[in-house]
Amino acid sequence: MIQKDYLLRMVHVLLEAIARLLADKTHDLTEKEKEIDAMYSMFHRDSKFFRSASDEDVLLYLADSEEDYLQRVELMAEIMYADSAIRMSDDNVKHELERKSLSLYTYVDERSEDFSFKRDERISQLKRCCAASS
């Protein structure tokens, strides 16, 4: 129970950090990339792994343990969303991150017993982004 509460608190803190990062207009891109890289490293791999791995490989990596699996997948989807949101110059990387984020959010949405307005909104937003980039 204590471990689950701790994980929920960490998820909440990380989501708040992502929201602040996306809303922050004062930091330059390099600083934001460093913060995103630090978020990826919380999963014990660098950002290059998650950016280059297939959707299935990301899911397999996150399935290391069944405990809180869907929460970890949703958190990774949010990190990838934030990563795509700060990208301005590299359209291919941005679109691939949007596609992966959508894939992970959809995976969670199809399996979760909990409805989330935020998740539903993010899926709709990412679908529009992916349709626009096609």
N, C-alpha and C positions, 0 to 999 in steps of 0.2 A: 504494500500500500504506500509506504513512504517513497519507494523508488518510482512508482507511477506518478505520485504527486510531484516529485522532483522533475520528472520528464515533462509533465504537463506545464510546470512553471518554466522550464527551459524553452519549451516550444513557444510559450507566450512571450517570453523575453526576446527570443530570436525574431518572432513575427513583428514585435514592436520595433526592433532594430531595423528590420527590412522596411517597414513603413516610414521610419525616420529617414533612412537612406534615400528612398524614392522621393520623399518630399523635400529633401535638402537640395537647395539650388546653389549653395555656397562652395561645396567641395568640388574639386576638379575630378575628371574622369579617372585619373590614376588612383586617387584616394578612394574613390568608390569601388574600383576594381579590387583594391587591396582588401577592403571590407568584405566584399563578396567572396574573395578567395579564402578569407578567414572563416566564413560561414561554411563553405564547402569542406574545409579542413576539419570541421567538427565531426564529419563523417569518416575521418581518418584516411582520406584520399585527397589528392589535389584537384583543383578545378579542371585541369586538362583531362583527367580521367572522366569526370562527369560530362564534360562538353563533348568528348569524342566517343564515349561508350554508346552503344545502342540502347534503346528504351528497355529492352529485355535484360541487358547486362546491368543497367542501373537497378532495375527491380530485383534481379538476382543478388546483387551486392547488398541492397538494403534488406533483403530477406535473411540476412545472417542469423537473426533470431525472430521468432514469430511475435514476440512481445512488442506491442505498440508499432507493429509493422506499418499499418495504414497511416498512422501519424507521421512516421518517418518519411514515407513516400510523399505525403502531402507537404511536409516541410521542404523536401527536396524540390517539389514542384514550385513552391513559392520562391525558393532560392533561385531556381532557373528562370522564373518569371522576372525577378528583380535583376538578374544578370542580363536578360534580354532587354529590359527597360532602360538600362544605362548605356546600351550599345547604340552608337549613332553612325559610325563609319563602316562597320563590317556587316553589311546586310545579310550575308550568308550565315554568319554565326548567330546573328539576332533571330533570323527566321528559324534556324534549327533549334535554338533554345526555346522559342515560342512553341514550336511543334512538340518538343519533348515535354515541356511544361504542361501543355494541353493533354498529351498522352498520359502523363502521371496523374493529373487531376481527374481525368476521365476514369482511369483505373480505380482511384480511390472512391469516386462518386458511385461507380457501379457496385462496389463491394461494401461500402460503409453503411451501417445501420442508422447513422445520424445524418440529418439534413443540415446543410450549411448554406446560408444565403451568400456568404463570401465566396465559397467554392463555386456555387452556381453562377455568380456574377463573373468570377475569374474565367470559368469555362466559356461563357458567352463572349467575353472580351477576347480571349485567345482564339476562339473560332473566327471572330471577325478579323483579327490580325492575320491568321493563317489563310483565310479566304482572300484577303487583300494582297497577300504576297504571292499567291499562286498565279 
